[in-house]
Each structure stands twice: as structure tokens, then as C-alpha cells.
Amino acid sequence: QVQLVESGGGLVQPGGSLRLSCAASGTIFSIYTMGWDRQAPGKQRELVATITGGGSTNYADSVKGRLTISRENAKNTVYLQMNSLKPEDTAVYYCYADIRSFRRSDYWGQGTQVTVSS
């Protein structure tokens, strides 16, 4: 069984920073693309950033230059460094990973709340 557990969310003032982490555990043979989505109240879920196994990254236009995705393969962990946060970044952030366990599938974390407010 594979699990993704997120941490690092919280309340931060506009212009502040947070770092989200997401660790995968269980029977894991390979991890391919990892990423982060978010869902704000009353809005559709949207892609924030992805990173391939080779380290190639992709970002939503709204976060380019402010949020940085990275991964530490030895720890099966993906990070999201969030700088210059804005109130519109307030959302529940979900990590996901394309993982080959006994079969290959997408797995999702439980979500972590990020609130940007003064």
C-alpha cells in the first residue's frame, strides 16, 4: 500500500513564505512525475507545478517566479517552496505522484491548508 503524507501548510501573511513537503511511503519500485494541485474555496482544482523523474519542471502561469517545485528521490519526497505569497494562493494543496508499486497508478495526499492573510 502506498501513502502520500503532506506537511508544512499554515497561515502566513502576504509576501511571506512557506515550504510544503510530501513524502511517499509503502511498497515503491519507481516514482515518475510528482506534483502539486490546489483547490481554493468555490473554485475548480488547478495544477500548480509538476516535476518529472529527470527533474524537468512545469508551472501554472499564476505561480511562475514565486513557487518552486523540487524532489529528493532518495527520500521519495517532493517539495513546494512558496515565496511572495498572495491572498489568492489561499487553498488546500494536494500532492500527487505517479508510482509503480505492484502496479502503476497515481496517488494523492490528503491535502494541506495554506492561508495567506494579514
Residue, then its C-alpha position, 0 to 999 in steps of 0.5 A: q500500500v502506498q501513502l502520500v503524507e503532506s506537511g508544512g501548510g499554515l497561515v502566513q501573511p502576504g509576501g511571506s513564505l512557506r515550504l510544503s513537503c510530501a513524502a511517499s511511503g509503502t511498497i515503491f519500485s519507481i516514482y515518475t512525475m510528482g506534483w502539486d494541485r490546489q483547490a481554493p474555496g468555490k473554485q475548480r482544482e488547478l495544477v500548480a507545478t509538476i516535476t518529472g523523474g529527470g527533474s524537468t519542471n512545469y508551472a501554472d502561469s499564476v505561480k511562475g517566479r514565486l513557487t518552486i517545485s523540487r524532489e529528493n528521490a532518495k527520500n521519495t519526497v517532493y517539495l513546494q517552496m512558496n515565496s511572495l505569497k498572495p491572498e489568492d494562493t489561499a487553498v488546500y494543496y494536494c500532492y500527487a505522484d505517479i508510482r509503480s508499486f505492484r502496479r502503476s497508478d497515481y496517488w494523492g495526499q490528503g491535502t494541506q491548508v495554506t492561508v495567506s492573510s494579514 
